[in-house]
């Protein structure tokens, strides 16, 4: 079963969203946010060893599990505020 508790990932996401909010409050025109990082590219080289992303995958059963970071990001999106 994929790990669903991913506090480090959540901190990474939150800090980036906080900077987007800060830019907006400084009058910078922000038209979007894409949750992606250069580290996602290392997944290709790591094969099935490293686990990335907001959704965990059990490779044996192909079951998908929404991680805590995805739920928290969804809550922020639904509220449209940090």
Protein Blocks (a to p, Z undefined) as FASTA:
>chain_A
ZZfbdfklmmmmmmmmmmmmmmmmnopacfbdcdddfklmmmmmnommbcgdjbdcdfkl
opacddfklmmmmmmmmnopZZ
